[in-house]
Amino acid sequence: MKKIGLVFFLIFCFCIGLGYYFNKSAIKKKTDNKRLPVYNPVDIDPSLVDSSLQNLGLGHKIQDFEFTNQYGETIGLENVKGKVFIAEFFFTTCGSICPIMNQKMQKVQKKFLNEKKIQILSFTVNPEVDTPEILLEYAKKHNAKKGLWHFLTGDKKQLYKTARRSFFLLKAAEVKNQGDIGSDFIHTNNFVLVDKNLEIRGYYDGTKDKEVSKLINDVQILLKE
């Protein structure tokens, strides 16, 4: 009788263990299959979207661009196609949120230091000051890895156009008054996550650890897509 009871006990334990295994596998599979949203102009605050794009509900992709990085190299859409990339807009003389953001971006870079399918693009919004030479000095201070983290400068109108028509980070009024660094300069704390198909997949507060940790996690999800 005791032997029968022991057998039933062992079978019971086996079933519990089996159920736990399959439940854990199902949870892991569900997590692995998590899909990030795709952001289109209709999902964004209309004041940040160019009027020609405001009614677009599907199919938005980052538009073509071409700027110069801290090494004097031309970086454009061809350099990020097929890769996951993170974009931000900043300027080197910013003394408020930019230092915090780029300190956090260093953590992102460290996590993906040897990942060839990742790029980080930091667009200056003050190209008159932020020449490639100035950007190189700034990049060195932030331990930016060559080929991974690009600090970009170029024509100011094109930089602002890219912010507004591709990443949706600039209001129309700021475009009209783009010469005034004191009040109408782009000064966003957002990091923008873009997938291999040049679609926007997330916005994150680059000054907050919790948001940056979520960004890192979401990058890992996109790498598996």
C-alpha positions as CSV (number, residue, x, y, z in Angstrom):
1,M,0.0,0.0,0.0
2,K,2.8,2.3,0.9
3,K,4.5,1.5,-2.5
4,I,1.3,2.4,-4.3
5,G,1.1,5.7,-2.4
6,L,4.7,6.5,-3.2
7,V,4.1,5.8,-6.9
8,F,1.1,8.2,-7.0
9,F,3.2,10.8,-5.1
10,L,6.0,10.5,-7.7
11,I,3.5,10.7,-10.6
12,F,1.9,13.8,-8.9
13,C,5.3,15.5,-8.5
14,F,6.2,14.6,-12.1
15,C,3.0,16.2,-13.4
16,I,3.5,19.3,-11.4
17,G,7.1,19.6,-12.7
18,L,5.9,19.0,-16.3
19,G,3.2,21.6,-15.9
20,Y,5.7,24.2,-14.6
21,Y,8.1,23.4,-17.4
22,F,5.5,24.0,-20.1
23,N,4.1,27.0,-18.4
24,K,7.5,28.6,-18.1
25,S,8.2,27.7,-21.8
26,A,4.9,29.4,-22.8
27,I,5.8,32.5,-20.9
28,K,9.2,32.6,-22.4
29,K,7.8,32.1,-25.9
30,K,5.3,34.9,-25.3
31,T,8.1,37.2,-24.2
32,D,10.3,36.3,-27.1
33,N,7.4,36.9,-29.5
34,K,6.6,40.4,-28.1
35,R,6.2,42.8,-30.9
36,L,6.9,46.5,-30.6
37,P,4.4,49.0,-32.1
38,V,5.2,50.8,-35.3
39,Y,4.8,54.6,-35.1
40,N,3.2,56.5,-38.0
41,P,2.4,60.2,-38.3
42,V,-1.2,59.7,-37.1
43,D,0.2,58.3,-33.8
44,I,2.2,61.4,-33.1
45,D,1.3,64.8,-31.7
46,P,0.2,66.7,-34.9
47,S,2.3,69.7,-33.9
48,L,5.4,67.6,-34.4
49,V,4.5,66.3,-37.8
50,D,4.9,68.1,-41.1
51,S,1.5,69.0,-42.6
52,S,2.1,66.9,-45.7
53,L,2.5,63.8,-43.5
54,Q,-0.2,64.3,-40.8
55,N,-2.8,61.9,-42.3
56,L,-0.4,59.1,-43.0
57,G,-1.5,56.0,-41.1
58,L,0.8,53.4,-42.5
59,G,4.1,53.1,-44.3
60,H,6.2,55.8,-42.7
61,K,9.9,55.3,-43.0
62,I,12.9,57.4,-42.2
63,Q,13.6,59.6,-45.2
64,D,16.9,59.9,-47.0
65,F,19.6,62.0,-45.3
66,E,23.3,62.7,-45.7
67,F,25.4,64.3,-43.0
68,T,29.1,64.4,-41.9
69,N,30.3,62.6,-38.8
70,Q,33.0,63.4,-36.3
71,Y,35.6,61.8,-38.6
72,G,34.6,63.8,-41.7
73,E,32.9,60.7,-43.1
74,T,29.5,61.0,-45.0
75,I,26.8,59.0,-43.2
76,G,23.4,58.5,-44.8
77,L,20.5,56.1,-45.0
78,E,22.7,53.4,-46.7
79,N,24.7,53.2,-43.5
80,V,21.7,52.2,-41.4
81,K,19.6,50.1,-43.8
82,G,19.3,46.6,-42.4
83,K,20.4,47.7,-38.9
84,V,18.6,48.8,-35.8
85,F,19.5,52.4,-34.8
86,I,18.9,54.9,-32.1
87,A,18.7,58.6,-32.9
88,E,18.9,61.8,-30.8
89,F,19.2,65.5,-31.4
90,F,21.5,67.5,-29.2
91,F,24.3,70.2,-29.3
92,T,27.7,70.2,-27.6
93,T,27.3,73.4,-25.7
94,C,24.0,72.3,-24.1
95,G,24.4,72.4,-20.4
96,S,21.1,70.9,-19.2
97,I,19.7,67.7,-20.6
98,C,22.2,66.8,-23.3
99,P,25.1,65.8,-20.9
100,I,22.6,63.5,-19.0
101,M,21.3,62.0,-22.3
102,N,24.7,61.2,-23.6
103,Q,25.8,59.8,-20.3
104,K,22.8,57.4,-20.7
105,M,23.7,56.8,-24.3
106,Q,27.1,55.6,-23.2
107,K,25.3,52.8,-21.3
108,V,23.4,51.9,-24.4
109,Q,26.6,51.8,-26.4
110,K,28.3,49.6,-23.8
111,K,25.5,47.1,-24.0
112,F,25.9,46.7,-27.7
113,L,29.6,47.5,-28.1
114,N,30.3,44.4,-30.3
115,E,26.9,44.2,-32.1
116,K,27.4,44.9,-35.8
117,K,23.7,45.4,-36.4
118,I,23.4,48.5,-34.2
119,Q,24.1,52.2,-34.9
120,I,23.7,55.3,-32.8
121,L,23.2,58.6,-34.5
122,S,23.5,61.9,-32.6
123,F,22.4,64.8,-34.8
124,T,23.6,68.3,-33.8
125,V,21.1,71.1,-34.0
126,N,23.8,73.8,-33.9
127,P,26.0,73.0,-36.9
128,E,27.5,76.5,-37.0
129,V,29.4,75.6,-33.7
130,D,29.4,71.8,-33.9
131,T,31.9,71.2,-36.7
132,P,33.4,67.7,-37.2
133,E,36.4,68.7,-35.2
134,I,34.2,69.9,-32.2
135,L,32.1,66.7,-32.5
136,L,35.2,64.5,-32.5
137,E,36.4,66.1,-29.2
138,Y,32.9,65.7,-27.8
139,A,32.7,62.1,-29.0
140,K,36.0,61.2,-27.3
141,K,34.8,62.6,-24.0
142,H,31.9,60.1,-24.3
143,N,34.0,57.2,-25.4
144,A,32.1,56.9,-28.6
145,K,33.3,53.8,-30.6
146,K,34.2,54.6,-34.2
147,G,31.8,53.0,-36.6
148,L,29.1,52.6,-33.9
149,W,28.3,56.0,-32.5
150,H,28.2,58.8,-35.1
151,F,27.9,62.5,-34.2
152,L,26.5,64.2,-37.2
153,T,26.6,67.8,-38.6
154,G,25.6,69.4,-41.8
155,D,23.2,71.9,-43.4
156,K,21.0,73.3,-40.6
157,K,17.8,73.3,-42.7
158,Q,18.3,69.7,-43.6
159,L,19.0,68.8,-40.0
160,Y,15.7,70.4,-38.9
161,K,13.9,68.9,-41.8
162,T,15.1,65.4,-40.8
163,A,14.0,66.1,-37.2
164,R,10.5,67.1,-38.3
165,R,9.8,64.8,-41.4
166,S,11.5,61.6,-40.2
167,F,11.7,61.5,-36.5
168,F,8.9,63.9,-35.5
169,L,10.8,65.8,-32.8
170,L,10.3,69.4,-33.9
171,K,7.4,71.8,-33.9
172,A,6.6,74.0,-36.9
173,A,7.2,77.2,-34.9
174,E,10.7,75.9,-34.0
175,V,11.4,75.5,-37.7
176,K,10.5,79.1,-38.5
177,N,12.7,80.4,-35.6
178,Q,15.6,78.0,-35.9
179,G,18.2,80.6,-35.5
180,D,17.3,81.4,-31.9
181,I,19.3,79.0,-29.7
182,G,17.9,80.5,-26.6
183,S,14.2,79.7,-27.0
184,D,13.4,77.9,-30.3
185,F,16.2,75.5,-30.6
186,I,15.4,71.8,-30.7
187,H,15.8,70.6,-27.2
188,T,14.2,67.2,-26.9
189,N,15.0,64.6,-24.3
190,N,13.8,61.8,-26.6
191,F,15.7,58.9,-28.0
192,V,14.1,57.4,-31.1
193,L,14.4,53.7,-31.9
194,V,14.3,52.7,-35.6
195,D,14.2,49.1,-36.9
196,K,15.9,47.4,-39.8
197,N,13.1,48.5,-42.2
198,L,13.6,52.2,-41.2
199,E,10.3,52.2,-39.2
200,I,10.0,54.0,-35.9
201,R,9.4,51.5,-33.1
202,G,9.7,53.6,-29.9
203,Y,10.3,56.9,-28.1
204,Y,12.2,57.0,-24.8
205,D,13.1,59.7,-22.3
206,G,16.9,59.8,-22.5
207,T,17.3,61.3,-19.1
208,K,15.6,58.5,-17.1
209,D,17.3,55.2,-16.2
210,K,14.0,53.2,-16.4
211,E,13.3,54.5,-19.9
212,V,16.8,53.7,-21.1
213,S,16.6,50.2,-19.7
214,K,13.4,49.7,-21.7
215,L,15.2,51.0,-24.8
216,I,17.9,48.5,-24.3
217,N,15.4,45.7,-23.9
218,D,13.5,46.8,-27.0
219,V,16.6,46.9,-29.1
220,Q,17.2,43.3,-28.2
221,I,13.6,42.5,-29.3
222,L,14.2,44.2,-32.7
223,L,17.5,42.3,-33.2
224,K,15.5,39.1,-33.1
225,E,12.8,40.2,-35.6
